[in-house]
Amino acid sequence: MSPMALRSLNLPGVGTKYEFETDKGDTVAIFFTKTGTIQMYTLQKGCHTPSAAEMTPVEARRLGNILTGAIIEADQESVEIAFSALADLRITIHSYIIPRAIAGKTIEDLRIRAKTGTTVIAISRNDKNIINPPPSFVFETGDAVLVIGESDQLRLFEREIMVD
Amino acid sequence: MEGIIIALFVCLVLALVAKYLTIPAIPFYIIAGVVLGHAGLGIVASDQISSFFSDMGLIFLLFFVGLGLKVDKISENQSEVLTSGMIDLNVNMIIGFVAAYLLGFSLVEALIVAAAFYSSSTAMTVTSLIENRKLMMRESETIIWLMVFEDLVLIIVLAILSAGNENLLLFAGEILFGLALIYALAHYGKEFLISILDRDDELPIIFTFVAVVATAAFALELGVPDTLMVIALGAAFATTDPDAFEQHARPFKDVFMVIFFVFFGITINLSGNISVGVIAIICLLAIASKLISGVLTGIALYGSAKSGLEIWTNTIGRGEFSIALAVLYGSPPVAATIAVMVIVTSLVGSFVAKYYGSLSRGFGRRSRHHGPPHRVHAVH
């Protein structure tokens, strides 16, 4: 089977159209309209009336995440990504809220990487994001932190660090 | 000044209602104008300020037409675009012109009525395709390119009408000079334009406004029609970053266009020597002739009259360009005729487009076996 042919097309005044036919003969068409919404049409082989869904950009991204295999677990704050090129490496990114028990300590004090193997990749404090915090970063109560690691390591993080 | 505020406030309320009912707002703006103005209650009259804002509305509308014309990306399916465009042009121009002439308009008036009669509203068509979830239909692409074709014809019509009785050679020379200047500025100033547009302060929006307004003023100074020069400016800017320009010009266009529509309604004079019968015939023909051109296009491109009906349902509404022609070149009877035609066709068009789907499904079920030939896999 040849890879699917993705047709993209600029429609003046309307927006951009992407369309492809699946191996099974169904057709999927996506329109990024100038009004800012995204419309997705699917046409089952043998039918001639497509069904359509209109999405906001946020909804479209959510759909895109699902389709690319970034499985969103029941807990909304965790995303697991599987990399097929890296022998099915499964990496999870999880967000946590810093409890009072560890407020005032630094990443270094808590020895997060040594103890759990996870890495704190970002912190959100008062609607400001800090990406790649240094080891000397001091946590405050209520900070939202993003931690990356394998799911076992994250369980360790929850047991060892969050209750410290 | 209070007049504009009253008119805008009424339009705001009507726009809310129209959006809620998902029907086009343009006919309501015109109706509001007719009710508030000369032909109705006489609460609001046009003055210098309102006509300045109306001019801005027209200029920004035409600037947008220009931005939409990217010469390098004319459809891959040129013969299809040409076929549908020529059918649409010939059928509607001829029916519109002959009808208007026979109904007592002068030759020039009939030409203006015909051009307004021919030009479907791009805004309404696009909105209709998006809101009724019709974008995937194969006919949609045809319809979208048909709108581009109509815009190109409109530019030619504008050029012909604005030439009037002037010395054609001199006139063409002046236009070419203006065009060359605009394109040279856009070409050699491309880096500068993009650096301005990339800023995230207020400069891009100020620049866009000044560029459009200054071009119009410069055109008047030079003695060439500002309408054509503003379209050319849009087309020239489209070679840099059309999306950014659209984004910066949209607020001006949206507000000024409302003033343009409502004050068009306000200046309408329905008591002149124009009979209701004439207007009614034009309106009915306006709906019928797009049906004829739509079905002919459907048969020519897809071998299917049903495809033609799809094209028809989305192109019935006349709108912004018809009114622009009426404002620029229409005598009072022509303007009144076009006003009513826009109101009737846009309302009929939006209802037909919305309910055609359910109608045709009922129709299709009954006549599937002796209907027009479908594509091979077009079976439920």
HADDOCK unambig.tbl for C-alpha pairs under 7 A between the chains (distance, minus, plus):
assign (segid A and resid 12 and name CA) (segid B and resid 68 and name CA) 6.28 0.50 0.50
assign (segid A and resid 13 and name CA) (segid B and resid 68 and name CA) 6.61 0.50 0.50
assign (segid A and resid 14 and name CA) (segid B and resid 126 and name CA) 6.39 0.50 0.50
assign (segid A and resid 29 and name CA) (segid B and resid 136 and name CA) 6.83 0.50 0.50
assign (segid A and resid 41 and name CA) (segid B and resid 136 and name CA) 6.73 0.50 0.50
assign (segid A and resid 46 and name CA) (segid B and resid 377 and name CA) 4.89 0.50 0.50
assign (segid A and resid 46 and name CA) (segid B and resid 378 and name CA) 6.13 0.50 0.50
assign (segid A and resid 46 and name CA) (segid B and resid 379 and name CA) 6.04 0.50 0.50
assign (segid A and resid 46 and name CA) (segid B and resid 380 and name CA) 6.76 0.50 0.50
assign (segid A and resid 47 and name CA) (segid B and resid 377 and name CA) 6.91 0.50 0.50
assign (segid A and resid 47 and name CA) (segid B and resid 378 and name CA) 5.89 0.50 0.50
assign (segid A and resid 47 and name CA) (segid B and resid 379 and name CA) 5.90 0.50 0.50
assign (segid A and resid 47 and name CA) (segid B and resid 380 and name CA) 5.21 0.50 0.50
assign (segid A and resid 48 and name CA) (segid B and resid 378 and name CA) 5.15 0.50 0.50
assign (segid A and resid 48 and name CA) (segid B and resid 379 and name CA) 6.76 0.50 0.50
assign (segid A and resid 48 and name CA) (segid B and resid 380 and name CA) 6.86 0.50 0.50
assign (segid A and resid 52 and name CA) (segid B and resid 133 and name CA) 6.44 0.50 0.50
